[in-house]
Amino acid sequence: MTAVTTEKQDDIWIVTLDRPDVRNAVDSPTAHALHAAFLAFEDDATAKVAVFHGAHGHFCAGWDLQYGACLAAQGDSSGLDLDFPADDPRALGPMGPSRLQLTKP
């Protein structure tokens, strides 16, 4: 199952976060997928607005702490994406699109 899906209805994009087993908490692969979805929205000249929501009655439980604990236990910090150039308007954040500076709502 893909954790992030996009649906286009005319000039409206619907971005859905779908990880019901963790109440839509975001791990690194999901953050990358969200980031890619919002960059695609930004780059689509026909898109006017994006609606971001969580499936199954939950918007987002935040960062996936179980995923983070597994990374920490392995001594792996590569999935945290904490370093970024401050002047990059398309920078990836730990939650994916949280650092993006989009030109449309």
N, C-alpha and C positions, 0 to 999 in steps of 0.2 A: 504494500500500500504506500502511495506517495503521501508524505506528510503535508505537502503544500500543493494546492491546485489553484488554477486560475480559470475563470469563465468570463467570456466577453458578452455583454448584452449591449449592442450598438456601441456607444462611446464610453460605456461604464465597464470597468473591470471589477470582478469580484475575486478577491484573494482569500482562500480558505485555509486555515491552519487545522490540521486533522491528525492529532495524536491522542486519541481518547484514552489510551492506557495510562497516560501520564497527565491527563487534564490539559492537553495542549502545551505542556512545557516544551521549551526550545533547547535542543542539543545542537552541536556544531553542524551536522548535516542539514538540519532543519533551518538553522540560521542562514546557511549558504543558499538554500532553496528560496527562502523568503527574500533575501537580498537580490537574487537573480530575478525573482518575480517582479519586484518593485523597479529594478533597473529596466526590465522589459517594458513595464508600464510607462516609465519615464520616456523611453526611447520610441514609443508608439505615438506618432503624430496624431493619430485619430482618437486616442484615448483622452478623455476629459477628466475623469475622476475614478479613484479606486476605493472600493469598500473592502475593508479588512475585517474578517471575523473568524471566530473559532467555532468549529463544528461540535456537535453533541452537547450543547448547553454550557460550554465553558469557553471563555475568550482565550485566556492564556494564563497558566500557572507560573509564568516567569521562566527563569533559566532552569533547566533540568538538573536538579541537584544530585540525583542518582548518577546521571551521566558524568557530572563533574567529579563526584566522589570516585568513580571508576577511573577517570583520567588521573586524579591525584594519587590513587593507589598504585597506578602504573608509572608514576613519575612523569607523566606526559602532560604538558601544558599547551600542546600545539592546537588543541581544539578550542582554546579560549579566545583567540583573536583579540588580544588586548592592546597590541601595538598597532598604530595607524598614523599616517601622515595627517596632521590637523588641517592642512589646507586642501585635502582631497574631498570634494563634495560627494563622491561616490564610494566613500570608505565603508568597508565591511565592519559591522559592530558585533559584539558577542551575541546579540539577539537578531542579527541579520541587518535589517534596514534601519536600525535605530540611529545611525549616524548620517543617513542619506539626507541630502538637501534637495528635495524634489521641487520642481517648478509648478506642480499642479497638485490639487488636493487628492 
